[in-house]
Amino acid sequence: MNVESDATYENGVLKPDRPLPLGDKQRVRITVHAAEPNGEAFRLRQELARDLLAIIDSLVPLVGNVALATRLQLLKSGLVHFTLAWTLGAVHPWSSWSACRP
């Protein structure tokens, strides 16, 4: 299992920003990278999210089928949740985004 999360180092303790799916006293191996919230990767994630949402928005009016248009809107809703979590670093980009659906 691989989990990616931001954390804060304070008073000798590394504190994750969110709960981790780990058992009590479970041993893990960590690699520490300095956070760059406004770095290039963050900017690219935001740009990709905007592009994907714009593509879905442009498709909806072109679809003559109401059921398909509804599915596109649901896809957009799930994608909004996933890209927000991904942009903030709460999920890995290749993880299943089904858990991020509204």
Secondary structure as UniProt FT lines:
FT   STRAND          7..10
FT   TURN            11..12
FT   STRAND          13..16
FT   TURN            24..25
FT   TURN            37..38
FT   HELIX           40..59
FT   HELIX           60..62
FT   HELIX           66..87
FT   TURN            88..89
FT   TURN            93..94
FT   HELIX           97..100
//
